[in-house]
């Protein structure tokens, strides 16, 4: 099955540059008038792998590991305060008070609690999130066909990212459960080695996955917004803001565009996923609680506690994640096709309709 998915992705309408044999073998003709540019204005770049190959997807997964693992681990102090505001707003209040109370009670070392499950959990999530997104995006594009893949590209991004995140959260959930309890339950545990066996002993395997449904409720909308908003923002920036075509931009200039688009996407991500994020934090803190019960106890406004620090955290995170991910592609000389352009066949149809 995995090989068939890879074959579909390799021959998709979003197929990479310089693969004419693969395109023509599926009935598509290479558009000689379109220039697919690498991330350089010099041209003639040699790629380290074929677009859509197993190596390409493996490197995308590596980029996901680095982008998610590094960034989430770096903001553990902010994440800790955010979680504590969500589960005990009366005590921790706002972001400044949250830091002050945490440091005053347990010292600066307290701000690093939960770093190990964060690093392992979000590295696994990044592997699945970015790696599977590339696979599903090209697979769905191939199923739609070239013209529909372009016209419905936003829906394509949404579907591919949702599919990828479904599996990514299964990889993340056990470490997320340990992390939240370490950060929000005084006396529970200080390390991953201490916390994971404790959950397994007290609650069994289900203890790691009791938050999977609200985690999907938080992460799937977040990831759908993250990828779809990023992809379309990149299109808008190159079309209306950047003063020259992407093919004429240097790698550094393209990475700046990537960072800006990532930050814009991150702000929207934080807003749409915050209520579910609050429920996840509360659910992992309270033994025997359920998704519905926690939602009712919090109320509508209670679900929005900690939004400001989360916007700061997620906006920065998302921007850095896209920057690192794109940098990995540049470093390993991977194909990086530009935003999709309208197929010539669709242009001719639209021109015919006007006549």
C-alpha positions in Angstrom: 0.0 0.0 0.0 2.8 2.4 0.9 4.4 1.9 -2.5 1.2 2.6 -4.3 0.8 5.9 -2.3 4.4 6.9 -3.2 3.7 6.0 -6.9 0.6 8.2 -6.9 2.4 11.0 -5.2 5.3 10.8 -7.7 3.0 11.2 -10.7 0.7 13.9 -9.2 -0.1 17.2 -11.0 2.1 18.9 -8.4 5.0 16.7 -9.5 8.4 18.1 -9.2 10.6 19.8 -11.8 12.7 17.9 -14.3 10.8 14.6 -14.3 9.5 14.5 -17.9 9.5 10.8 -18.3 7.3 10.3 -15.3 4.8 12.9 -16.4 4.5 11.7 -20.0 4.1 8.1 -18.8 0.8 9.1 -17.1 -0.5 11.0 -20.1 0.5 14.5 -19.0 2.6 16.6 -21.3 5.4 18.7 -20.0 4.6 22.4 -20.3 7.6 23.8 -22.1 6.4 27.4 -21.4 6.5 27.1 -17.7 9.7 27.6 -15.7 9.9 25.6 -12.5 12.5 27.5 -10.5 14.7 26.2 -7.7 15.4 28.2 -4.6 18.1 30.1 -6.4 18.3 32.7 -9.1 21.4 31.1 -10.6 19.6 28.1 -12.2 21.1 24.8 -13.1 21.0 23.5 -9.6 21.5 19.8 -9.1 19.1 18.1 -6.7 20.0 15.4 -4.2 16.8 13.4 -4.9 13.9 13.0 -7.2 10.7 14.9 -6.3 8.3 12.4 -4.9 10.9 9.6 -4.3 11.2 7.7 -1.1 14.3 9.7 -0.2 12.4 12.9 -0.8 9.7 11.9 1.7 12.3 10.7 4.2 14.1 14.0 4.1 10.7 15.8 4.5 10.2 13.7 7.6 13.6 14.7 8.9 12.7 18.3 8.3 9.6 17.8 10.3 11.5 16.2 13.2 13.9 19.1 13.4 11.3 21.9 12.9 8.8 20.6 15.5 11.2 19.0 18.0 13.6 22.0 18.2 10.9 24.7 18.3 8.6 23.1 20.8 11.4 22.2 23.2 12.7 25.8 23.0 9.4 27.3 24.2 8.8 24.8 27.1 8.9 27.6 29.7 6.2 29.6 27.9 4.2 26.3 27.3 4.5 25.5 31.0 3.1 28.9 32.1 0.3 28.7 29.4 -0.8 25.2 30.7 -0.8 26.4 34.3 -2.9 29.5 33.4 -5.4 27.2 31.7 -5.8 24.7 34.6 -5.5 27.3 37.5 -6.3 30.8 36.2 -7.0 32.1 39.7 -3.4 31.3 40.9 -1.4 32.1 37.8 -3.5 34.9 36.2 -1.7 36.2 33.2 1.6 35.4 31.5 3.7 37.7 33.6 2.2 36.6 36.9 2.5 33.0 35.7 6.2 33.2 35.3 6.6 35.1 38.6 4.6 32.5 40.6 6.4 29.5 39.0 9.9 30.9 39.6 9.1 32.1 43.1 7.7 28.7 44.2 10.3 26.4 42.6 13.1 28.5 41.0 14.2 28.9 37.4 14.7 25.2 37.0 10.9 24.8 37.2 10.5 26.5 33.8 12.2 23.5 32.1 9.8 20.9 33.5 8.5 18.6 30.7 11.3 19.3 28.2 12.0 15.5 27.5 8.4 14.4 26.6 8.1 17.6 24.6 11.2 16.9 22.6 10.4 13.2 21.9 6.6 13.8 21.4 6.8 16.7 19.0 9.7 15.2 17.1 7.5 12.1 16.4 4.6 14.4 15.6 6.8 16.5 13.2 7.9 13.4 11.4 4.4 12.3 10.6 2.9 15.8 10.1 5.3 17.0 7.4 6.2 13.7 5.9 2.6 12.5 5.5 1.4 15.9 4.4 3.7 15.8 1.4 2.5 12.2 0.6 -1.2 13.0 1.0 -1.0 16.3 -0.8 0.4 14.7 -4.0 -1.8 11.6 -3.7 -5.0 13.7 -3.5 -3.8 15.9 -6.3 -3.4 12.9 -8.5 -6.9 11.6 -7.6 -8.4 15.0 -8.5 -6.6 15.6 -11.7 -4.5 18.6 -12.8 -7.3 21.1 -13.3 -9.3 20.3 -10.2 -6.2 20.1 -8.1 -5.5 23.7 -9.0 -9.0 25.0 -8.6 -9.6 23.2 -5.4 -6.1 23.6 -4.0 -7.2 25.1 -0.7 -9.5 22.1 -0.1 -6.6 19.8 -1.1 -4.3 21.5 1.4 -6.9 21.1 4.1 -7.6 17.4 3.4 -3.9 16.5 3.2 -3.0 18.3 6.4 -6.0 16.8 8.3 -5.0 13.3 7.1 -1.4 13.8 8.2 -2.3 15.2 11.6 -4.6 12.3 12.4 -1.6 10.0 12.4 0.8 12.6 13.9 -1.4 12.9 17.0 -1.3 9.2 17.6 2.4 9.5 17.8 2.3 12.6 20.0 -0.5 11.7 22.5 1.5 9.6 25.0 4.2 12.2 25.4 1.7 15.0 25.6 -0.1 13.2 28.5 3.2 12.9 30.4 4.2 16.5 29.7 1.0 18.1 30.8 0.9 16.1 34.1 4.5 16.9 34.9 3.8 20.6 34.3 0.4 21.0 36.0 0.2 18.3 38.8 2.4 19.2 41.7 4.3 16.1 43.0 3.4 13.9 40.0 6.8 13.5 38.5 9.8 15.6 37.4 11.1 13.5 34.5 9.8 11.4 31.6 11.4 8.3 33.1 9.5 8.8 36.3 6.2 10.0 34.8 5.6 7.5 32.0 5.8 4.3 34.2 3.6 6.0 36.7 0.8 6.6 34.2 1.2 3.0 32.8 1.0 1.5 36.3 -2.0 3.6 37.6 -4.1 3.9 34.4 -2.8 1.4 31.9 -2.2 2.1 28.2 -5.4 4.1 28.0 -3.9 6.6 30.4 -1.6 7.8 27.5 -4.5 8.1 25.0 -7.5 9.4 27.0 -6.8 12.8 25.6 -6.6 11.7 22.0 -10.0 13.0 20.9 -9.6 16.5 22.3 -6.0 16.4 20.9 -7.4 15.7 17.5 -9.9 18.5 18.1 -7.0 20.8 18.9 -4.3 19.7 16.4 -6.3 18.9 13.3 -7.9 22.3 12.9 -4.5 23.8 13.9 -2.7 21.9 11.3 -5.3 22.5 8.6 -4.9 26.2 9.2 -1.2 25.9 9.5 -0.7 24.3 6.0 -3.5 25.8 4.0 -3.0 29.4 5.3 0.8 29.1 4.8 0.4 27.8 1.2 -2.0 30.4 0.2 -0.2 33.2 2.0 3.0 32.3 0.1 1.0 32.6 -3.1 -0.3 36.1 -2.1 3.1 37.3 -1.0 4.9 36.4 -4.2 2.0 37.7 -6.3 1.3 41.0 -4.6 4.0 41.9 -2.1 7.4 40.5 -3.3 8.7 42.9 -6.0 10.2 40.2 -8.2 9.3 36.7 -9.3 10.2 33.8 -7.1 12.6 32.5 -9.7 14.7 35.7 -9.3 14.8 35.6 -5.5 17.8 34.2 -3.7 17.5 31.3 -1.2 17.8 33.8 1.7 15.0 36.0 0.3 12.7 33.0 -0.2 13.3 31.9 3.4 12.3 35.3 4.6 9.0 35.0 2.7 8.6 31.5 4.3 9.1 33.0 7.8 6.6 35.8 7.3 4.0 33.4 5.8 4.6 31.0 8.7 4.0 33.7 11.3 0.7 34.9 9.7 -0.5 31.2 9.6 0.6 30.7 13.2 -1.7 33.5 14.5 -4.7 32.0 12.9 -3.6 28.5 14.1 -3.6 29.7 17.7 -7.1 31.1 17.6 -8.9 28.2 16.0 -7.3 25.5 18.2 -7.2 27.3 21.6 -10.5 26.0 23.1 -9.5 22.4 22.5 -6.0 23.1 23.8 -7.5 24.3 27.1 -9.6 21.2 27.4 -6.6 19.0 26.8 -4.6 20.7 29.5 -7.5 20.4 32.0 -8.4 16.8 30.9 -4.8 15.6 31.6 -4.8 17.3 34.9 -8.0 15.8 36.3 -8.2 12.0 36.6 -11.5 10.4 35.4 -12.7 13.5 33.6 -14.2 13.5 30.1 -14.0 15.9 27.2 -17.7 17.0 27.5 -17.5 17.3 31.3 -14.4 19.5 31.2 -16.0 21.7 28.4 -19.1 22.3 30.5 -17.1 23.1 33.6 -14.9 25.6 31.8 -17.7 27.4 30.0 -17.2 29.4 26.8 -15.0 32.1 28.2 -13.0 29.7 30.3 -11.8 27.9 27.2 -10.1 31.1 26.0 -7.8 31.5 29.1 -4.2 31.7 28.1 -4.9 32.8 24.5 -2.4 35.7 24.5 0.7 33.6 25.5 -0.5 30.9 23.1 -0.7 33.4 20.2 2.9 34.5 20.9 4.1 30.9 21.3 2.3 29.5 18.3 2.9 32.4 16.0 6.6 32.2 16.7 6.6 28.4 16.6 4.9 28.2 13.3 7.1 30.7 11.6 10.3 29.0 12.9 8.9 25.6 12.0 8.4 26.6 8.4 11.7 28.4 8.3 13.6 25.3 9.6 11.6 22.9 7.3 12.4 25.0 4.2 16.0 25.4 5.3 16.3 21.6 5.5 15.1 21.4 1.9 17.7 24.0 0.9 20.5 22.3 2.8 19.9 18.9 1.3 19.3 20.4 -2.2 15.8 19.1 -2.4 13.3 20.1 -5.2 11.2 23.1 -4.0 8.6 23.9 -6.7 7.0 27.3 -6.6 3.4 28.0 -5.8 1.1 26.2 -8.4 0.1 28.0 -11.5 -3.1 27.6 -13.6 -2.7 24.7 -16.1 -2.6 25.7 -19.7 -5.6 23.4 -20.4 -7.7 25.3 -17.9 -6.5 28.7 -19.3 -7.7 27.6 -22.7 -11.1 26.5 -21.3 -11.6 29.8 -19.5 -10.6 31.8 -22.7 -13.1 29.7 -24.7 -15.9 30.5 -22.3 -15.3 34.2 -22.6 -15.6 34.1 -26.4 
